[in-house]
Amino acid sequence: MELQDIGEPECGAMEPVASGSTGITVELENRRLLEASGGAHLSIPSDISVRELRRPVRSNRMQLPRRFQEYIPSGPAPLPLPSVPSPLGGAGPLVGAAATMVPSSSSKPSSNLNLITRTSPNRFGLMREYIGALPAHDPDDEIPLKELVSLDSPGDSLSDSDAPLGTASENLTESLPGLDRSTVIAPYPNFSSYLLGNWYWNGARTKSMDDRNDLIKNVILHPDFDKEDLRGLNWTRIDKDLAGLGSNGPFRTDDSGWRTADVSIEVPLGKDTPPRPFTVSGLMYRPLEQIVRSVCESEVSARFHYHPFRLLWQPSMPFDTDAAPPPAQEVFGELYTSKTFRDADAALQRSPREPGCELPRAIVALMPWSDSTHLADFGTASLWPLYVQFGNQSKYTRAQPTAHACHHAAYIPKLPSEIEDFIHQHLKKEGIDQLLTHCRRELMQAVWRLLLSDDFVAACRHGIVVKCYDGVTRRLYIRVFTYSADYPEKVLLATVRDMGICPCPRCLIPKDMICELGTARDHEWRTTDARKDDTERQRAVLTARSYILKKGLGVNSTAVEAVLKSRSLVPTVNAFSERLAPDVLPNFHTLFVPDLMHEWELGVWKGLMTHIVRILHAAKGGAVREFNSRFRSIPPFGTDVIRTFSGNVADMKQFAAHNFEDTLQCFIPAIDRILDEPHNSIVLDVVFLSALLHGLHKLHMHTDSTTKISDTVLVEYGKALRRFNKVTCTAFATVDLPKEIAARVRRTARQMAKGKATVGTMQDTEVSRVSDEAVLQTASASQSTVSPPTQPSSSATLASRPARRREYSLNTYKLHSLGDYTQCFRTIGTQDSYTTKNGELEHRNAKQRFERTSKKDYTQQLAAIERREANLQHITHQLAQASSIGPGSSSKTLTPPITRHSAQASNAPDNTHPADLTRWDELESFPPSDHHHIAKSQRNHIYLPHHVHQNQADPAITDFIPKLETHLLTRLRRGYGDTTSQSTVRLYPEADRRMLVIENERIYAHQILRVNYTTYDVRRGQDLIHPSAQRADVMLLANEDPEAAESAASPFWYARVLGIYHANVRDLLHGPMAAPRRMEFCFVRWFGRDVDWEAGWANRRLEQVGFVPDTDPDAFGFIDPEDIIRGCHLIPAFAEGRTKELLGRSRLARPQGESEDWERYYVNRFADRDMLMRYVGGGIGHQLNGKPSGVFPQAQFFGHIVENEPRDSEGFSLPPSSASGGANGDVRRSDGLDVLAEGMAVGQRSNRERSLEVPLDHSNVGYASDSDAYSSDDSDFVP
């Protein structure tokens, strides 16, 4: 699978460039010489300096950008009319062209289940394929645009806006007007008490200014609020009734309420004492089958998908070609469109019905999540919650904390410390850590054994009858498809040994083979040696348990280890296997899907970044200081996508997952050329591929093509990591970082306090006084002295001993998990559907509720608060749906309080930004369908003659008014360029410019420009352009000449917005009385491209651009905001340095106090997922100007790879049967990731003497063969 390459130069000889050069060769474009020569070859005059030739010049600068047009996101094409066969009839013809029927290839008799209905494609080419009868209605039909807004940045998902509650069914809407006020708001006796109670329970305990404003506006000043209604109310009783704890309230504790239970486990106590039961109390839980019932009956399920379908994408071709479109591709994203869900539904529909039941049958997909969390910053209060999400609900809704899509199912108790006393009463021995670990496993499985009750199992096998919120009564069958958890939780649930010989909960790959990531052998381990819940595994566990419980052997005895250790099993019966196998859940190991947040950002990348920082410490020479300084100079991007780096990044203090993600996206400019060659190139390669693979794995929508790209990149990433480990890591004596030494000292002190460590005669108090300052001094002094750790005898020796040698390890489970992502995408959907981030965000609600408790026995109080909030949400929804009070009541409208906690808010682009960014009047709301928005205010006007006169010495102001008039006249009279005719910008003669009247000779300045754009996953995103807040760079469609377009480094042009304006203009060509027209424009400084810089996927380098020198008359200009695609992230190429030669002193073009420009900027194509897909291509939502995938035809992008690539039944690339190489040992590839110049031998260099490896032969893209795994740079690698 080849990766579409933007910025990849033609193959040819690569000349080495000195690493200390401050400028790099660029194309020479001189329009005046070109016109004078009639297009002949130019000879460079001898008086032109080499430095001038190195300056970037904007190509085709006399052309305007191509007109930018994109499609607005929309829902799917409507389902065909009900002429499709129903469960009561046979197959009949469809009426119209809304869908097509495809007969099934099944050999079974013709029936509804053999009919495949494919809807017509929508404007993006997306179509659905249903098997059997079509659903009665489509939950996504006529979905409003406000619900298609992308929550792409970390901050968006944490905003205060509530998710839409969904559209109520007609039955509920019609029945509510018949309800009176007291029925709707019970247990509150009147509406005033409801208003106050709703405000109180939907806010944090500590009130803010927003809470005060909320209280005043939406409670006290509410038209239905009457203070007299609050007199004499028994709030304690109301709160009890609201939580379902009262005896007469409408929410009396029923089967869906919280219950308490004790959990008993058997503790083995050796040969002389039989196992004794130990009871753990404090389990709070809700029956899972009743959670399913209550959710499916409530408004939360308004947009549930009970009928799965296959989502397909038909790539379109440009309008100017007659070529046949490429074949349709499957789209992976939601769980209810996944192969696993479809197969389970097909099996259900083919199974025999329950006797006498003809109700429609559907699957409800449970997605559990569990992890413990601290509830307070200080103290030991903690909670181990189990959350449940529903795979029938859209992942975009589940990702919003305010959508209340995480349902609290249980609060799991931890193993109490009293168990140690219990064990020591019967077992007189020390060293019971292994036994305690065994008890923790037993406790977790006992909790799940209780949750997987007989009623739950019956609901899985026989279903439960529920009248769903859409008014349809169904028999629902519960299935569990995924379980989201971090690695320690996974091995606890999967009954696998933590980091044992075979550490993966999904396959049996040995730990020492993990380093072969991306090879054919690695792929074989994942497929042929996948873990199975078979009789062999079950028999081994039962045998080991008999040794422990009947013969009294230890849990880690030799006999037990002989049975279990080779497969890293543990002597604990798995509850999922015991209760749900083999019919409901044939193999519980498939539940444990990859966890991107903990395994990628807090795992693989954190480990790689940490070791690179160790290398910088070992390199000395101020490398760490320069590294930190560069990161502090990186500008932010978006409202909250990439945040400002403050402090020292190398310290990584208080880094969360999003901090590590930000550093990965910006790492290349910060590390470039700090290390010497070849280590600089090796590090740049591995970081580039890390960012690329991370971005691909984090996509919210995948296709067949992008999953193949991910497979290809994984192969290259494994090679790059092995080369980094073999060459660079061995060249530096890396030791513990200062923070690692400090952490180890503190850890040793804690162990000593518990009696688990000894340091001679050292006292605990002495260890606790080891200061971080002493540790830091020790680390600094020991960077060049590495010796084995010794046993300290005092605090002084502990603090002064040399730092330990630290090596980079490739044998970690988190690295191994990277190979499972694409297979999970193909079978269960993309990672954002089952990410652990959703559960981490839900922890915030638990922590806020904890503040309301008495801090004693708080789990029961947390359960009561959870029920109160859920019941209040139900009341608020009923009020929002009811249009009037029923007969016999007041004629007042049932108006719910419009609070920031309970309102049905619009999921529109976030209009809230940091207060220091702009004035409030610049943040006017505007519909997401608009391309951009500039405020209507005319408060800040600029008188043009005065503005030009005041800045006449500024080179940026040269020809400001003529250029502005030309820009406006061009838009008014000639239009913009397109793919067929180019519109040339030229300075209109003065006579023509006099026909343009700028009202009062004023233009009006604005602080921000907000640009909406359609994302690759067919949603709506928004960028904030704010020149004074380091958010000023934008990208536009390039408008190259046809002969230059093929060799262009990028399909985009880049510019820095210096000012955002509008003017009221009239064109006298249309008459002296023509009405003024508001025209919006941006004053920009253009970037020029650098074609000699070898960028792109093949070279594993980011594209470089630089400011056009002020000697070029087109260095500054104007653009139409309509032509902005979106904001872009340009990072200074710090290694190139600064210069004063691009521009003289300018107040308009530079921030205040700066007199220099950066020589070059990196174009950060990894800034976010949408940006990545604009360079990769194949983004479904990137339909621009009638062309798919942003700017490149999909057929040319994937073409023969899609047609000819051999793959196995599961969609994986097959290993190549033979290798083919060139005469000089070169290997030619079709995947676009390692294209070498013809005849290039190993060791040739480019881009600062970069050493290139000979790539593996992947003429058929797939996993490297076993022999290939050690070719080239891996030849001496021994796993």
C-alpha positions, 0 to 999 in steps of 0.5 A, spaced: 500 500 500 503 506 497 502 512 501 500 518 497 506 523 497 506 530 498 512 534 497 516 528 495 521 530 490 523 526 483 528 521 484 535 523 483 542 524 485 542 527 492 547 532 494 550 533 501 548 539 504 553 542 510 549 541 517 551 548 519 548 552 513 543 558 514 540 557 508 538 552 503 537 552 495 531 554 493 528 554 486 529 561 482 523 564 479 524 571 476 518 573 473 521 579 469 527 575 467 522 569 464 518 574 461 524 578 458 526 571 455 520 568 453 520 562 457 527 560 455 532 557 459 535 563 464 542 564 465 544 566 472 547 573 472 554 573 476 552 579 480 546 575 484 549 572 490 548 565 492 545 567 499 539 571 494 538 564 490 537 561 497 531 565 498 524 562 497 520 565 492 513 564 491 511 560 485 506 563 480 505 569 485 501 572 479 496 567 480 490 567 485 489 561 489 484 556 487 477 557 489 476 553 495 469 549 495 467 544 500 461 540 502 458 541 508 457 534 512 450 531 512 447 525 514 446 518 510 442 518 504 434 516 506 432 509 507 428 506 501 421 507 501 417 501 505 417 497 499 422 492 501 420 485 504 418 485 511 418 479 516 411 477 513 413 477 506 418 475 501 423 479 497 420 484 492 422 489 488 424 496 490 421 502 487 425 508 485 433 508 485 434 509 493 437 503 493 439 497 490 438 489 492 444 484 491 442 477 492 446 473 497 451 468 495 448 463 501 446 456 499 440 457 504 433 457 501 431 464 499 429 468 505 429 475 508 436 474 511 439 473 504 437 480 501 442 485 501 440 492 500 445 498 499 442 505 499 444 510 494 451 514 496 450 521 499 454 527 497 460 524 500 460 517 497 458 514 503 452 508 503 450 503 507 449 496 506 443 492 510 442 484 510 435 482 511 429 487 513 431 494 513 430 498 520 423 501 521 427 508 521 434 511 521 436 514 527 441 518 523 436 521 518 435 528 518 441 529 523 442 536 524 449 539 522 450 542 530 450 534 531 456 533 526 461 538 529 468 535 531 470 534 538 477 534 535 481 537 541 482 535 548 479 542 550 473 541 546 471 534 549 471 538 556 467 544 555 461 545 558 456 544 553 451 539 554 450 534 548 443 534 545 438 529 549 436 526 542 429 527 538 423 524 542 419 519 539 412 521 537 409 517 542 412 520 548 411 527 545 404 526 544 403 523 551 407 529 555 402 534 554 397 530 558 401 530 564 401 535 569 406 539 572 406 535 579 407 529 575 413 531 571 417 534 577 415 529 582 418 528 588 419 536 588 412 539 590 412 545 586 416 548 580 420 553 584 423 547 588 425 543 582 429 549 579 433 550 586 434 543 586 436 542 579 441 548 580 444 545 586 445 538 584 447 539 577 453 543 580 460 542 583 460 543 591 465 549 590 461 554 586 464 559 581 462 566 578 458 562 573 454 558 578 452 564 581 450 567 574 446 561 573 442 561 580 440 568 578 438 568 571 435 561 571 432 560 578 431 567 581 429 570 575 425 565 572 418 567 570 415 561 574 420 562 580 416 564 587 420 564 593 414 563 597 414 556 594 420 554 598 417 555 605 417 549 610 420 544 605 423 538 607 429 537 603 432 531 606 426 527 604 426 530 597 433 528 596 432 521 599 426 520 594 430 523 588 435 518 589 430 512 590 431 511 597 424 514 600 418 509 601 413 513 597 417 517 591 416 516 584 424 513 583 423 508 589 429 503 589 427 498 583 431 493 579 435 498 576 437 501 583 444 500 587 445 494 591 450 492 596 453 485 596 459 482 600 464 478 596 467 471 598 474 468 596 477 462 598 484 464 600 489 458 600 493 457 606 498 451 605 498 444 606 497 444 613 490 448 613 485 448 608 483 454 604 479 459 608 473 463 605 475 471 606 469 476 605 470 483 602 464 487 603 462 494 600 461 492 593 456 497 590 453 495 584 447 495 579 444 489 575 447 489 568 441 487 565 436 492 568 441 498 566 440 495 559 432 495 560 432 502 563 437 505 558 433 502 552 427 505 555 429 512 556 431 518 552 438 516 552 437 511 547 433 516 542 439 515 537 441 507 538 442 503 532 439 496 533 440 494 526 447 494 524 449 495 517 456 495 513 458 502 511 461 503 504 465 509 501 465 510 493 470 514 491 468 519 486 473 521 480 474 528 478 469 531 473 474 532 468 476 525 467 472 519 464 476 514 467 471 509 471 471 510 479 475 505 483 472 500 487 468 501 493 471 501 500 469 499 507 469 504 512 471 502 519 468 507 525 462 505 529 461 499 533 454 498 530 458 498 523 463 493 525 464 486 522 463 483 529 457 486 531 454 484 524 456 477 525 453 477 531 447 480 529 446 475 523 447 469 528 442 472 532 437 472 526 439 465 524 437 462 530 431 459 533 426 464 536 423 464 543 417 460 543 411 464 541 415 470 540 415 474 534 418 481 536 423 484 532 430 481 535 436 486 536 443 486 540 445 491 545 452 491 545 455 493 552 462 496 553 465 495 560 470 500 562 474 499 569 480 503 573 481 505 580 482 513 581 484 517 587 478 522 589 482 527 592 489 530 591 490 529 599 489 523 603 487 515 601 480 516 598 479 512 592 474 509 588 474 503 583 468 504 578 466 500 573 462 504 567 458 501 562 457 504 555 453 502 549 456 500 542 449 502 539 450 509 541 455 513 536 462 514 539 461 521 538 456 522 543 459 517 548 466 521 547 462 527 550 462 527 558 456 531 558 452 526 554 452 522 560 453 516 556 458 512 561 453 509 566 455 507 573 455 499 574 459 498 580 464 500 585 469 495 586 472 494 593 479 493 594 482 488 597 483 490 605 489 490 608 486 486 614 487 480 609 494 480 611 492 479 618 487 473 616 493 470 612 498 470 618 493 467 623 493 461 619 500 461 615 506 463 619 511 465 614 513 472 611 513 473 603 506 473 602 506 478 596 504 472 591 498 470 595 496 477 595 496 478 588 492 471 587 487 474 592 486 480 588 485 476 582 480 472 585 476 478 588 476 481 581 473 475 578 468 474 584 465 481 583 464 479 575 461 472 577 456 476 581 455 481 575 454 476 570 448 473 574 443 468 572 438 473 570 444 477 566 446 470 562 438 469 561 438 476 558 444 474 553 441 467 551 434 468 551 433 476 551 429 481 555 423 484 552 423 492 552 419 497 549 424 502 547 424 509 547 422 509 539 416 506 541 418 499 538 417 493 543 423 488 541 427 482 544 434 485 546 440 480 547 446 482 551 453 482 548 459 484 550 464 486 545 470 490 548 473 491 555 477 498 555 482 498 561 489 499 562 494 493 562 494 492 569 487 491 569 487 487 563 491 482 565 487 482 572 481 481 568 484 476 562 487 472 568 494 473 565 500 474 568 503 481 569 509 481 564 510 474 564 513 470 559 507 471 554 505 478 556 499 479 551 492 478 553 490 477 546 496 472 543 502 468 546 508 471 543 514 470 547 516 477 551 523 476 547 520 476 540 516 483 541 522 486 538 520 483 531 514 488 531 512 489 523 515 482 521 512 476 518 514 472 524 510 477 529 504 477 524 504 469 525 504 470 532 498 474 533 494 470 528 496 462 529 498 463 536 492 467 538 490 466 545 483 461 546 479 460 551 479 452 549 479 446 554 486 446 554 487 452 557 481 451 562 484 444 564 491 447 565 487 452 570 483 447 574 489 443 574 493 448 578 488 450 582 487 443 585 494 443 586 493 449 590 486 448 594 487 440 595 494 439 595 496 445 599 502 447 594 503 455 594 501 459 588 508 460 585 510 453 587 514 449 582 508 444 580 503 450 579 509 454 575 510 447 570 503 448 568 501 455 567 508 459 566 509 457 559 503 461 557 503 466 563 496 463 565 494 464 573 490 459 577 484 463 577 478 461 574 475 466 569 468 469 570 467 471 563 469 464 561 465 460 566 459 464 565 458 466 558 462 461 554 462 458 549 455 460 546 455 468 548 462 469 548 466 464 545 473 467 546 474 472 552 481 474 550 478 478 544 475 483 549 481 486 551 482 491 545 488 496 545 488 502 549 491 508 545 492 513 551 496 508 555 499 504 550 501 509 545 502 516 548 503 514 555 507 508 553 511 507 547 512 514 545 513 516 553 518 511 553 522 513 546 522 520 548 524 519 555 530 515 552 532 520 547 532 525 553 537 521 556 541 521 550 541 528 550 543 528 557 549 524 555 551 528 549 552 534 553 554 540 550 548 544 552 543 539 548 538 539 553 538 546 554 537 547 547 532 542 547 528 546 552 529 552 549 526 550 542 520 547 545 518 554 549 519 557 542 514 553 539 507 556 537 500 553 540 495 551 534 488 551 535 484 553 541 486 547 545 490 542 540 497 543 541 498 548 547 504 552 549 510 548 552 512 552 558 517 550 563 522 545 561 519 539 556 525 535 558 523 534 565 516 532 563 513 534 570 506 533 571 505 530 564 499 527 562 497 524 555 495 530 551 502 533 553 506 527 550 501 527 544 503 535 543 511 533 544 510 528 539 507 532 534 512 538 535 518 533 536 522 534 529 523 541 529 525 541 537 530 535 536 533 537 529 541 537 528 542 537 536 545 530 535 551 529 530 550 524 524 548 519 523 544 519 530 540 525 528 537 522 522 536 516 525 532 520 531 528 524 526 526 517 522 524 514 528 520 520 530 517 522 524 514 514 523 512 515 530 508 521 529 505 518 522 503 511 525 500 515 532 496 519 527 494 513 523 492 509 529 488 515 532 484 516 526 476 516 527 474 513 520 478 508 517 477 505 510 480 499 507 486 504 504 488 507 510 488 501 514 493 498 509 497 504 509 497 503 517 500 496 516 505 499 511 508 504 516 508 499 522 513 495 518 517 501 517 516 503 524 519 496 526 525 497 522 526 504 524 526 502 532 531 496 531 536 501 527 535 506 533 536 501 538 542 498 535 546 504 532 544 510 536 542 507 543 549 503 543 553 509 542 551 513 548 552 511 555 545 513 558 543 513 565 537 515 569 534 522 569 535 526 575 527 525 576 528 517 575 533 517 581 529 521 585 523 517 584 527 511 586 530 514 592 523 515 594 521 508 592 526 505 596 524 509 602 517 507 602 519 500 601 523 501 607 518 503 611 514 497 610 519 493 612 520 490 604 527 493 603 534 494 607 539 499 607 544 496 612 543 500 619 540 506 615 534 509 619 527 510 615 528 518 617 534 518 614 532 516 608 526 520 608 531 526 608 534 525 602 533 531 598 532 532 590 537 537 590 542 532 592 539 527 587 540 532 582 547 533 583 548 526 583 545 525 577 549 531 574 556 528 576 554 521 574 552 522 567 559 520 565 560 515 570 556 508 570 557 503 575 552 497 577 548 499 583 550 498 590 547 497 596 547 503 600 548 504 607 546 511 609 542 516 606 549 519 604 551 513 600 544 513 597 544 520 594 551 520 592 551 513 588 552 513 581 546 513 577 544 506 574 545 505 566 539 505 563 538 501 556 532 502 551 527 496 551 524 493 545 520 488 549 514 491 552 507 489 551 505 496 549 510 496 543 507 489 541 500 492 542 501 497 536 501 491 531 494 489 533 490 496 531 489 495 524 486 488 525 481 491 531 479 497 526 477 492 521 473 487 526 471 492 532 471 499 529 476 505 530 480 506 537 476 512 539 470 507 540 473 504 546 478 508 548 480 509 555 479 516 555 472 516 556 472 513 562 478 517 565 473 523 563 468 520 567 472 520 573 471 527 573 464 526 575 466 521 581 471 526 583 466 532 583 461 528 587 466 526 592 466 533 594 459 533 596 460 527 601 461 526 608 468 523 606 466 517 610 463 511 607 462 515 601 461 509 596 453 509 598 453 517 598 456 517 591 451 512 589 445 516 591 448 522 588 449 518 581 441 517 582 439 524 583 443 527 577 440 521 573 433 522 575 434 530 574 436 529 567 430 525 566 425 530 569 429 536 565 428 532 558 421 531 560 420 538 561 424 540 554 419 535 550 412 537 553 409 543 550 404 545 555 400 543 561 395 537 561 388 539 562 386 541 569 393 545 571 395 551 570 396 554 563 403 556 564 408 552 559 413 547 562 419 551 561 425 547 563 431 551 566 436 553 561 442 552 565 449 550 563 448 544 566 442 541 564 440 545 558 439 542 551 445 545 548 447 546 541 453 542 539 456 547 535 463 549 534 466 552 541 465 559 541 468 560 548 476 561 548 481 564 553 479 571 555 485 574 553 484 572 546 479 577 544 473 581 545 466 578 547 463 582 541 468 578 536 465 571 538 458 572 535 455 565 534 454 563 527 452 557 524 456 551 522 454 551 515 458 558 514 465 557 511 468 563 516 466 568 520 468 575 522 465 580 527 460 585 524 463 590 528 465 597 525 468 599 532 476 599 530 476 603 523 483 605 519 483 611 515 487 608 509 491 615 507 493 616 514 495 608 515 499 608 509 503 615 511 504 613 518 507 606 516 511 609 510 517 606 512 515 599 513 516 595 507 510 591 508 506 597 506 509 598 500 503 599 494 498 597 500 492 601 497 494 599 490 494 592 492 488 592 496 484 595 490 487 590 485 485 585 490 477 587 491 477 589 483 479 582 481 474 579 486 468 583 483 470 583 476 474 577 474 473 572 479 478 567 482 482 561 478 479 554 477 482 548 474 481 550 467 482 558 467 487 561 471 486 568 473 492 573 474 493 578 479 496 585 476 495 592 478 489 595 475 491 601 472 489 607 476 483 609 471 480 602 473 482 603 480 478 610 481 472 606 479 472 602 486 470 606 492 472 604 499 466 608 503 470 613 507 476 610 505 476 606 511 477 599 512 475 595 519 480 591 523 478 585 527 482 581 532 479 574 530 477 570 524 474 563 525 474 558 519 469 552 519 471 546 515 469 539 513 473 534 516 476 527 513 471 523 517 465 528 515 464 532 521 465 540 522 471 543 525 473 550 526 480 553 527 481 560 530 485 565 526 488 570 531 494 574 529 496 577 536 495 570 539 500 566 535 495 563 531 496 566 524 498 561 519 493 559 514 493 554 508 490 555 501 489 551 495 495 552 490 494 554 483 500 552 479 501 552 472 499 545 469 507 544 467 509 546 474 503 542 478 506 535 477 513 537 480 510 542 486 512 540 493 505 541 496 498 542 493 497 548 498 500 555 499 501 558 506 501 565 508 501 568 515 495 573 516 497 580 519 491 583 519 483 581 518 479 587 515 472 588 512 470 594 507 464 597 504 466 598 497 462 600 491 464 599 483 462 605 479 462 600 473 455 598 476 453 605 476 454 611 481 448 609 485 450 602 486 449 599 493 455 598 498 458 591 498 461 588 505 467 585 502 472 581 507 479 580 506 486 578 510 493 582 509 498 576 509 505 575 508 507 569 503 511 563 505 515 560 499 516 553 498 523 550 498 523 544 492 531 543 494 529 540 501 527 533 500 521 532 504 515 527 504 513 520 506 519 517 502 524 522 505 521 522 512 521 529 513 517 535 514 516 540 508 520 546 509 517 553 507 520 560 508 518 568 508 518 571 501 524 576 501 521 583 501 525 584 495 519 580 491 514 585 490 509 580 492 512 578 498 505 581 501 498 581 499 491 580 500 487 574 500 479 572 500 477 568 507 473 564 503 479 561 500 482 559 506 482 551 507 483 552 515 489 554 519 496 551 519 501 549 524 508 552 522 514 551 527 520 554 526 526 550 523 531 552 529 537 549 526 537 554 520 537 560 525 534 567 524 536 572 519 535 580 518 535 579 510 528 577 509 525 583 511 527 590 514 525 593 520 517 592 520 512 594 525 506 591 521 509 584 519 513 582 526 511 581 533 513 587 537 520 587 539 522 582 534 527 584 528 529 578 525 525 572 522 526 565 522 530 562 516 525 556 515 519 553 518 517 546 518 509 545 516 507 540 521 502 535 518 502 532 524 498 537 528 492 533 528 488 528 525 485 532 519 491 535 517 494 529 517 489 526 512 490 532 508 497 530 506 496 522 506 489 523 502 483 519 502 479 523 507 472 522 505 470 529 508 475 532 503 471 533 497 474 539 494 472 542 488 469 536 485 475 532 487 476 527 492 481 526 497 482 533 498 486 534 491 488 527 489 484 522 485 483 516 489 484 511 483 491 514 482 493 514 490 491 507 491 490 504 484 493 497 483 495 496 490 487 495 492 487 491 485 493 486 486 495 486 493 494 479 496 491 479 502 489 473 507 481 472 509 482 477 515 485 482 510 492 482 512 497 483 507 501 476 505 508 476 506 512 476 499 514 469 496 520 472 493 524 478 493 526 482 487 532 487 487 536 492 483 542 490 480 546 495 485 542 492 491 536 497 490 529 495 492 524 498 488 517 499 492 510 501 491 508 503 498 512 510 497 515 510 504 522 508 502 523 510 494 530 510 493 534 513 487 535 508 481 542 506 482 543 509 489 547 504 493 547 504 501 550 510 504 548 515 500 546 521 503 541 527 503 538 532 507 544 533 512 548 527 510 542 523 512 544 515 512 538 511 508 537 504 509 536 499 504 528 498 504 525 491 504 522 488 498 515 489 499 512 489 492 506 486 495 505 490 501 505 487 507 509 484 513 517 483 512 519 476 511 523 473 517 529 474 512 528 481 511 527 482 518 535 482 519 537 485 512 540 492 511 540 495 518 538 489 522 543 484 519 546 484 526 540 484 530 539 478 534 532 478 538 
